[in-house]
Amino acid sequence: MPLNTQKYSTRLAVRPDDIDMFQHVHSSRYMDYVLAARFDQMERCYNCSMAEFLKHHLGWVLVSTEMNFKRPLKLGDNFDVETHLASFEKSIAHVVFEIKNAANNKVCCNGWAKYSLVSLPDGKLAPIPDWVLDRYSMD
């Protein structure tokens, strides 16, 4: 079955605790935004919530990422986190993302992240199960 590479979007807002001493969102928060969007999209768009992974004693661990910062987000900004699944490789999900300011649709940050699926009881890599592949495939 071909992989569903459709782009999905989640709207979020900058919180006061996201702001650094330069009065814009600290770089470390952008990965938090991507993770929050992915949790939302896993449940809403793929019918495969993080709770279901936990029920199967599985979890996703960030193993590598690239983030390109284009322009800052500031307090009071709403923004859209658009992601899509680029590929599955054994136990790895490769996710591509863009974070856009909702007021002007300009890209603030883009990049990719690779997550490994791990067995929670032992922390070892776990192959992506067929039930996950089914939900993340094109119908």
N, C-alpha and C positions, 0 to 999 in steps of 0.2 A: 504494500500500500504506500502511495506517495505521502510524504510528510506535509502537514498543514503549515505553510510558511506565511499565512495571512498575518497582516499587522493588526495589532489590537492596541487600544489606547485607554489610559486611566488618568483622570483629572485629580490632581493633588494641589495643596496649598503650602506655601512657605510658612513655617512656624517660627515664633520668636527664638526658640532654642536652636534653630538651624543657622542663625546669623553669627558670623565671626567678627573680629575686631575691625575688619575693613568694611563692615556694614553690607555684606552680601553673603550668600549661602556658602558655607565652608565646603571645600571640595569633598570631604569625607561623606557628606550627606547625600551626594548624588547617587552613590551605590545603594544607600538606604532607600532612596526614591525608586530605583529600579527594582529592588527586592519587594517593596510594598506593591508596586504595580504588577509584578509577576505573581505574587500571591493572589491578588484580585483577579487577574486574568486566568490563572490556572483554574480557579473555581468557576468564574463567570463565563469564560470563553471556551474552555476545554472540558468542563465538567470533571475536573481532576484536582480537587483541593489539596492543600498541604496537609489538612487533617487526614485525608485518605492515605497519603504517603505515611504519615505517622502511625496510622492504624496498622499498616503493613510493616512497621518498624524500619522505615526508610526515610532518609533525609537528603537534601541537596546541600552541598558544600561548595563555596566559591573556590576555584583553583587558579584562575587567571582572569585578568581583565585589562582592557584598554579604554581609557576615557579621554576624550578630546574636549577641552573647555573652549567655548566660542564667545560667550557673553554671560554676564552674571545674572542670577536671580536674586531678588531683593525681598525684604519683608513686605507682605501684602500681595505678592505675585501669586497667581494661580498658574499652573503649568500642566502640560500633558506629557505623560511618559508613554511613548509608543514603542512596543517591542514586537519582535517576531522570532520564532524558533528557526535558526538557520540550519541546524543539523543535530542528529543524535549519532554518537559514536561509542558503541559498547556501553560504557557507563557515564558518558559525558553528554550534556546538553549545551549547545552553543547558541547563545541568545544575543541578538543585535538590538540596540536601543537608540532612541533619540528622545531628548527632553526639550520640549518647546514651550516658550512663554505663551500662555493662552491669549494674552492681550494683542500680540502681534504675529504669532505663529513662527517666530524666529527661533532657530536652534540655539540652545544654551549649552548643551553638552550632547555628545554622541559617542558611540563606541560599541563594545561587545563584552560579553562575560561568558566564561565557561564554568559550568557547575558539574561536579561529580556526584553521582548517586551513591550513597553509602548505606550500609547496613548499620542501624543504630546500636544494636547490642554489641557488635565487635569493632565498629568503625572502619571496616574493610569496604573496598569498592564493591558495588553490586551491579550486575548487569541490569539494564533497563527492561522491566518485565513486559510481556506481551500486552497486558491490559493497559499499560501506559502508552505503548506504541499505537494501540488501537485508538485511543482517545486523541492522540496528537497527529493522527493521519487524516487525510482528506476523505470525506464520505463519498 
